[in-house]
Amino acid sequence: MKVVGAVWNEVLGLFVDDGSLAAAILVLVGLVATLRGRGLIGPALGGGVLFGGLVVILLENVRRSSRR
């Protein structure tokens, strides 16, 4: 059973290396989807917010990783 757990952790690690990065991306996508679903922002603005937010999240993650 330990082998299955180890394999599962390795496979999960391929997709989610940094939990805070994945969480921030999920929050951003959820926020944009909610705003789009309620009609508060248009498709172009939603795409721009998503793109800009992902860039900011990635830059913050790179900055934090470089300090380690």
N, C-alpha and C positions, 0 to 999 in steps of 0.2 A: 504494500500500500504506500510505502514511503517513495517508491520509484514513481508511481503514478502522480503523487503530489509534486515531486521534483520536476517531472516532465511538464506538468500543468504550469508550474511557476516559470519554467523556462519559456514555454510557448506564450504565456501572458506577458512576460518580459520583452518579447519581440515586438509587441504591439503597444505596451504601456511601460515606457522606460521611467518616466517621471510622473508620479501620480498627480502632483499639483498642476503640471502642464495639461494633462488629460482632463482634469476637473475644470480648469479655466476654459478650455476649449468647449467642453460640454455646456458650461454655463453660458458662454457667449452664443453658441448655436441655439440654445433654448431661448435666450432673450430675443434674438433676432427672429426666430420662428414665432414667438408669442406676439411680438410687435407686428410682424407681417400678417399673422393670422387674424389679428384684430383690426387690421387695415390702418394702423397708425403710421406706417411708413410704406413707401412704394417699393417695387422690386429693385430699382436702381439704387436707392438709398440703403435698402437692406443689404444688397451686395457690397456696397461701399463700406458700410458699418462692419459687416462680417470680415471683409478683406483687411480693413484698417485694424480691427480688433485682433485678428490673428497675427498681424505683423507686430503689434505691440506686445502680445502675449509671448511670441517667439523671441523678440529682442530681450524682454525681461528674463526669460528662461536662460538665454545665452549669457546675459550679464551675471545672473545668479550662479550659473555653472562655472563661469570663469573665475569666480571668487573661491571656489573649492580647492 
